[in-house]
Structures are given as structure tokens and as C-alpha cells.
């Protein structure tokens, strides 16, 4: 039957089909996954292991070869483009996957499990790793800068952890990372003259601290329901406990403590990275979205989580949106829909004149949240 005659003879059916097509198109437009950057399936990764004190030959024979044997048993490894490098104290395997491998995430998950099993069963003691790194194609959906003029890195870390805990409850969140965090350490410093005055050597201090900062088995208590173990711990909880560690006994019979000849203070490690926002020290929080979700809805969930968290934070703590893909995507979709592509794509800088570059070369559309 001629479709034109059919449509004219049965206009109700034609109208119903047209309404169904339009409704399905509107539904697909509203519910389809949206993101600014496409998902990239990474087919390259690195497997790294460290063996401090071992020569390159020892690393090759005891670590690299065992990792390669386990690695090539896994289906999907592209052998001709996979190679290893062994050096003093470390090894690296540059791994490449076959093009026909569909589920790459499943492969990387299996590889992590196999490497963890290999470490427990066949690698020598003292080997650090193997570490599997393949997160090269992930893109940040939201980048937050947490900063304040009167807050140090320790306070910023505490507030960032609170915000991270709130954001992680969102179902569509994939990964949350803190950037710019400064690690703390306890610094024990003294002079050779003070050490000689108390007849103390650095080796004695090291052994005393190592023997004190350990968890020991202290036995068990027999009861009617079994023998629960007694848990004892010597883990340090503050600088004062370190100052009160006894090192030796002087010639006069007086105990010698670390605080008698050394300064004990909490300091920050030499920074490997740092972040600043609007001229103030800051902690960055990057949030990634799981594949298949709508980034506009994802942004609404993030804003709602921050709104719930805001009353629990100090009023002078600032939270800036350094990069906000949900807002950018929502504006682009709304702009394209309203204009009907009449004016063309145009230039990003023309569409968003307030786009700016923030410290750290991170591009985004800042949207201040206070």
C-alpha cells in the first residue's frame, strides 16, 4: 500500500505516530547522558614495582619475569607492544591492550587482583607494589577550591574531608581526589654536641622509636565464651609522647629522654604540589562522574550536597567552582535548543566571555559558592 495514501486515509494513525515520535525524541533529549568530554577507553597502562637495594639483575630475575609471566596469562594483552624496563630498585611494564577487547574496566580490575595475589604468593619480601596505573583518560566534572585567609593546611584538610564525605554519597560520583594536600611529619632535630653530651647516637634514637611505635601481642584472657586477645599498642599520638621516650641511662643513673637533647616538632613535608585560589592557600577537590549519567543532573546533586554541608562549615570558608562542567553543558544545550543552531557553533570565548584561566592551568567557568 502506498504510504502517502495510507496516511491520508487514516489521519488519526498518522497523527498518533507523529506524536509518539516527537514524545520519544523529547524524552531522549531530556534523559540522554550528557557530558562535555567524551569517555575515553584507555588501552595503555603501567605496572610498577619497587625493590629497594636490589640490583637491576636481581629486579629482573626476581620481580620483572614473575610479573610478566602472570601478565601474559591474562587474555587481552597485546604482547608485541608490551615491554618492561628493569633498573636498580625498580621495574616498569608498559602495557598495551588488544583493540578488540571491549570491557577494559573488567581487565584492569582483574589485573589489580592478579598483581595483589602475586605479591602475596611469589614476590620476595620487601617488594613495594606491583602498582597498576591506567587512569589517564578520566576527566574532572567538578573542581572545587576550598580556601580561606585564616586557615592552614591542616584545617583545610579537615574541611575538605567533610565535603568529600558529603559528595561521595551521591550515586553518580565515580572518584573524588584531594589536590594540594600537604603531608605532616614529626621532625626530631639536635646537634652533635648535645648528642655527645648525653652519649647518644642516632642509631640508638632510631631503635628506641622503632621499638616503641609498634603493635605487640599481649596474650589472651580465658573466659567462658573463649579467649579474647589483649590488644596493646605503642603508636605515638603526639609530640609529647615522643619527647618522653627513654633512650639510655646516664653515668649518674638518670634516664635520658629524647626531649633532653632534641627538638621535637610537627612540620610539613617538602611540598611536591600546592594549590592557591584568589591568592590564598587552598585545597582542591576534583569530582568525577560515573559513565552513563546526565552531567546536568549530576551538577544539581553536587550543589545540593554542598548546600546541606554549608551550615556545618565556618562562614568565612570559601568554596569556589574552578571547573563546572554541569553548568557549561546546561548552558550549551539550552543555547543550542533556543537558537536552533541558527547562528552556528561560534567560538567558546564569544559564548562565554567570563571564562578565565585559574592558577594551575585549569580552565573552567567559575561559579562562586559561599
QUIHUBEL-V46748 format. One record per residue. N is the residue number from 1. SS is DSSP state (helix for helix, strand for strand, loop for the rest). PHI is phi in whole degrees, -180 to 180 (* if undefined). OMEGA is omega in degrees with one decimal (* if undefined). Layout:
# QUIHUBEL-V46748
n: (N:N)
ss: (SS:SS)
phi: (PHI:PHI)
omega: (OMEGA:OMEGA)
This chain:
# QUIHUBEL-V46748
n: (1:2:3:4:5:6:7:8:9:10:11:12:13:14:15:16:17:18:19:20:21:22:23:24:25:26:27:28:29:30:31:32:33:34:35:36:37:38:39:40:41:42:43:44:45:46:47:48:49:50:51:52:53:54:55:56:57:58:59:60:61:62:63:64:65:66:67:68:69:70:71:72:73:74:75:76:77:78:79:80:81:82:83:84:85:86:87:88:89:90:91:92:93:94:95:96:97:98:99:100:101:102:103:104:105:106:107:108:109:110:111:112:113:114:115:116:117:118:119:120:121:122:123:124:125:126:127:128:129:130:131:132:133:134:135:136:137:138:139:140:141:142:143:144:145:146:147:148:149:150:151:152:153:154:155:156:157:158:159:160:161:162:163:164:165:166:167:168:169:170:171:172:173:174:175:176:177:178:179:180:181:182:183:184:185:186:187:188:189:190:191:192:193:194:195:196:197:198:199:200:201:202:203:204:205:206:207:208:209:210:211:212:213:214:215:216:217:218:219:220:221:222:223:224:225:226:227:228:229:230:231:232:233:234:235:236:237:238:239:240:241:242:243:244:245:246:247:248:249:250:251:252:253:254:255:256:257:258:259:260:261:262:263:264:265:266:267:268:269:270:271:272:273:274:275:276:277:278:279:280:281:282:283:284:285:286:287:288:289:290:291:292:293:294:295:296:297:298:299:300:301:302:303:304:305:306:307:308:309:310:311:312:313:314:315:316:317:318:319:320:321:322:323:324:325:326:327:328:329:330:331:332:333:334:335:336:337:338:339:340:341:342:343:344:345:346:347:348:349:350:351:352:353:354:355:356:357:358:359:360:361:362:363:364:365:366:367:368:369:370)
ss: (loop:loop:helix:helix:helix:helix:helix:helix:helix:loop:helix:helix:helix:helix:helix:helix:helix:helix:helix:helix:helix:helix:helix:helix:helix:helix:helix:helix:helix:helix:helix:loop:loop:strand:loop:loop:loop:loop:loop:loop:loop:loop:loop:strand:strand:strand:strand:strand:strand:strand:strand:loop:loop:loop:loop:helix:helix:helix:helix:helix:helix:helix:helix:helix:helix:helix:helix:helix:helix:helix:helix:loop:loop:loop:loop:loop:strand:loop:helix:helix:helix:loop:strand:strand:strand:strand:strand:loop:loop:strand:strand:strand:strand:strand:strand:strand:strand:loop:loop:loop:loop:loop:loop:helix:helix:helix:helix:helix:helix:helix:helix:helix:helix:helix:helix:helix:helix:helix:helix:helix:helix:loop:loop:loop:loop:loop:strand:strand:strand:strand:strand:strand:strand:loop:loop:loop:loop:loop:loop:loop:loop:strand:strand:strand:strand:strand:strand:loop:loop:loop:loop:loop:helix:helix:helix:helix:helix:helix:helix:helix:helix:helix:helix:helix:helix:helix:helix:loop:loop:loop:loop:loop:strand:strand:strand:strand:strand:strand:strand:loop:loop:loop:loop:strand:strand:strand:strand:strand:strand:loop:loop:helix:helix:helix:helix:helix:helix:loop:loop:loop:loop:helix:helix:helix:helix:helix:helix:helix:helix:helix:helix:helix:loop:loop:strand:strand:strand:strand:strand:strand:strand:strand:strand:loop:loop:strand:strand:strand:strand:strand:strand:strand:strand:loop:loop:loop:loop:loop:helix:helix:helix:helix:helix:loop:loop:strand:strand:strand:strand:loop:loop:loop:loop:loop:strand:strand:strand:helix:helix:helix:helix:loop:strand:strand:strand:strand:strand:strand:loop:loop:loop:loop:loop:loop:loop:strand:strand:loop:loop:strand:strand:strand:strand:strand:strand:strand:strand:strand:strand:loop:loop:loop:loop:strand:helix:helix:helix:helix:helix:helix:helix:helix:helix:helix:helix:helix:helix:helix:helix:helix:loop:loop:loop:loop:loop:loop:loop:strand:strand:strand:strand:strand:strand:strand:helix:helix:helix:helix:helix:helix:helix:helix:helix:helix:helix:helix:helix:helix:helix:loop:loop:loop:loop:loop:loop:loop:loop:helix:helix:helix:helix:loop:loop:loop:loop:strand:strand:strand:loop:loop:loop:strand:strand:strand:loop:loop:strand:strand:strand:loop)
phi: (*:-66:-63:-67:-64:-62:-66:-76:-75:-123:-66:-64:-65:-61:-65:-65:-64:-64:-64:-63:-64:-65:-63:-67:-66:-64:-62:-64:-65:-79:-106:-70:-62:-133:-161:-76:-108:-70:-74:-109:-85:-76:-113:-131:-155:-130:-111:-123:-144:-125:-132:-57:89:-89:-77:-63:-66:-65:-63:-64:-77:-98:-123:-61:-63:-68:-67:-64:-60:-71:-67:-77:-82:-86:-71:114:-82:-87:-67:-68:-112:-106:-143:-124:-135:-112:-145:-63:81:-159:-148:-139:-118:-87:-105:-129:-103:-67:-68:-86:-76:-85:-91:-72:-62:-64:-63:-65:-65:-65:-63:-61:-64:-66:-68:-66:-67:-61:-62:-76:-108:-133:-92:-64:-66:97:-77:-100:110:-71:-110:-105:-124:-141:-82:-100:-107:-74:-118:-85:-84:-136:-123:-104:-112:-106:-154:-171:-67:-107:-116:-88:-66:-67:-66:-63:-64:-61:-69:-64:-66:-65:-65:-60:-62:-72:-71:-64:-74:-71:-65:-86:-78:-97:-136:-130:-127:-100:-121:92:-72:-104:-76:-100:-150:-96:-104:-113:-128:-156:-120:-64:-68:-71:-63:-67:-61:-103:55:-116:-113:-58:-65:-64:-65:-62:-67:-65:-68:-64:-73:-87:-91:-141:-106:-115:-81:-112:99:-143:-113:-67:-134:-67:-99:140:-126:-67:-73:-92:-97:-125:-140:-113:-62:-71:-117:-173:-66:-64:-64:-69:-64:-93:-75:-84:-98:-161:-120:-72:-64:-89:88:-88:-68:-111:-105:-60:-65:-73:-129:-139:-96:-115:-147:-91:-133:-92:-67:-60:-69:-97:-156:-152:-136:-138:-137:54:81:-115:-61:-144:-122:-94:-126:-97:-123:-110:-105:-68:-65:94:-101:-88:-69:-68:-64:-60:-63:-63:-66:-66:-62:-65:-65:-69:-63:-70:-85:-56:-65:-91:-112:-60:-66:-93:-81:-101:-127:-108:-86:-73:-130:-138:-62:-56:-67:-63:-66:-62:-68:-68:-64:-65:-67:-67:-67:-73:-86:64:63:-67:-89:82:-68:73:-104:-59:-69:-73:-73:-128:-67:-92:-67:-144:-102:-100:-53:98:58:-102:-93:-175:-113:-60:-139:-69:-126:-133)
omega: (178.5:-178.4:179.5:178.2:179.7:-178.9:178.9:-179.3:-178.9:-176.9:-179.9:179.0:179.6:179.5:179.9:178.4:179.3:178.9:179.0:179.0:179.4:179.8:179.7:177.2:177.8:179.1:179.2:179.4:-177.2:-171.7:-175.5:176.9:-179.4:173.4:-177.5:-178.7:-179.5:175.9:-179.4:176.8:-175.8:179.6:177.0:179.2:-179.0:171.5:-175.9:175.5:-177.7:-178.7:-174.2:177.1:-178.2:176.7:-180.0:179.0:178.2:177.2:-179.2:-174.7:-171.5:-176.1:-172.0:-177.2:179.7:177.6:179.2:179.3:178.5:-176.0:-175.6:173.2:-178.0:-179.4:177.5:-179.4:177.6:-168.3:-174.7:178.9:177.0:-178.2:-177.1:177.6:178.4:178.8:-179.7:174.6:-177.4:174.0:-179.7:174.7:174.0:-170.3:177.9:-176.3:177.8:-178.6:-178.1:177.8:-174.1:-174.4:-178.6:-179.6:177.5:178.8:-177.6:177.4:178.2:179.7:177.8:179.6:179.7:178.9:176.5:177.4:178.2:179.6:-177.9:-169.8:-167.8:-179.3:-179.4:174.5:-178.4:177.7:177.7:-175.0:2.8:179.6:179.3:-178.3:179.4:-176.0:-179.3:-175.3:-179.0:178.8:-178.2:178.0:-179.7:176.1:-177.6:173.2:-179.3:-174.5:178.0:-174.0:-173.0:-174.6:175.3:-176.7:-179.5:178.3:179.0:177.8:179.3:-179.6:178.0:177.9:177.3:179.3:178.7:179.0:179.4:-177.6:-177.9:179.9:178.2:-173.1:-176.0:179.2:178.7:-177.9:174.0:-178.1:173.6:-179.2:179.7:179.8:179.9:-178.7:177.9:175.0:177.9:-178.2:177.2:-175.7:178.1:178.0:-179.6:-179.6:179.3:176.3:179.3:179.3:-179.0:179.4:-178.1:175.9:177.0:179.7:177.5:179.5:-179.1:-178.7:178.7:178.9:-179.9:179.5:-178.3:-174.1:-177.9:175.3:-176.5:173.0:-174.6:177.8:-178.0:-179.8:178.4:176.0:179.0:-176.5:179.9:179.8:178.3:-179.4:174.3:-178.3:175.0:179.7:176.9:-177.1:179.1:178.3:-180.0:-178.1:-176.7:177.5:177.6:178.9:-176.6:176.7:-179.4:-178.2:-174.2:176.0:-178.0:179.7:179.6:179.4:179.2:177.5:179.2:179.9:179.7:180.0:179.7:-173.9:-176.2:173.7:-179.4:-179.1:178.3:-178.4:174.6:175.2:174.6:-172.6:170.9:176.4:176.1:-177.8:175.7:177.8:-178.3:177.1:-178.1:175.0:-171.6:171.6:179.9:179.2:179.4:-177.7:178.9:-177.2:176.3:-179.3:175.3:-179.9:177.6:-173.9:177.3:175.5:177.3:178.5:177.4:179.0:178.5:178.4:179.5:178.3:177.8:177.0:178.0:-176.5:-173.6:-179.9:-178.6:-178.4:177.8:-177.5:-178.3:175.3:-176.1:175.7:-178.7:172.5:178.7:174.8:-175.5:-179.7:178.4:179.5:179.9:-179.2:-179.8:-179.9:-179.9:179.2:179.7:-178.7:179.9:-178.4:-176.0:-176.2:178.5:177.9:-178.3:-176.4:-179.2:-177.3:-179.9:-178.9:-179.4:-176.9:177.7:180.0:-175.4:-176.2:-178.8:176.0:-177.2:178.4:-178.4:-179.5:-178.1:179.2:175.6:-178.4:178.5:178.9:-174.2:177.2:-170.4:-178.9:-179.1:*)
